[in-house]
């Protein structure tokens, strides 16, 4: 069974909401529209297409790839730059809309919810989305308008998620003061992995897993640069044993998105295949189709049993599917 834990969806209502806040731009020459997430000086952020919201088209892609289930999550920039008064209202709308889609296709979709930017209101929505709607977790960005998602203001979110034993997927969101200098491909290929490593380092420094022992956190894109910066991270924490730092970092789950089998094998050798879950980053695509995300796993040296863990069994257990 193949379960895609990293699959974004952009409902038309979400895009309309972003448009109201000036975050959708249109190229009058081509007629194409883009999410202007980072106001890059070198171009637009992400081109919008029908595949972002059209469910029949999504199902056809899933069937062609042999993907049984997707965990639907709203993608960048979530509600990170939206006033708190509006983000509370719209997170409720989006969570209900996503769950309606999942209920219409109960064997194909589950939901990772979205949270408003105010910490107290985020906890209220977290409780509602879990207890009333039945979401399987939440996806949040690494920062809210430049404020780290693990600054003191937002720690109550992790505390409540730990109490409810509900996973949080921490997705990189390029900070405006950095991403404005880079184009789309550079941001996705280099800035995102670094942003992921920065938040992972901060989580270990703040001992989030110690304070909230039932906290279940996922790092996307094979953990960004974390697996490949271990030696430097060990030096950063010179007052602690390397084994303790590695143990803390291995509390994170990773998704498999790397597009490169040797990198996947390396990370799997450290974290173990039981801590990695299959993802595609749908609908964002870095080749002709999403098959490379599957081939990275299938073509690896892992045993068939280990591959099955990554492709679906880990997700069933982790997200209580």
Buried (B, 14 or more C-beta within 10 A) or exposed (E): BBBBBBBBBBBEEBBEBBBEEEBBBBEEEEEEBBBBBBEBEBEBBBBBEEBBBBBEBBBEBBEEBEBBBBBBBBBBBBBBBBEBEBBBEBBBBBBBBBBEBBEEBEEBBBBBBBBBBBBEBBBBBBEBBBEEBEBBBBBBBBBBBEEBBBEEBBBBBBBBBBEEEBBBBBBBBBBBEEBBEBBBEBBBEEBBBBBBBBBBBBBBEBEBBEEBEEBBBBBBBBBBBBBBBBEEBBEBBEEEEBEEBBEBBEBBBBBBBBBEBEBBBBBBEBBEBBBBBBBBBBBBBEEEEBBBBBEBBEEBEBEEEBBBBBBBBBBBEBBEB
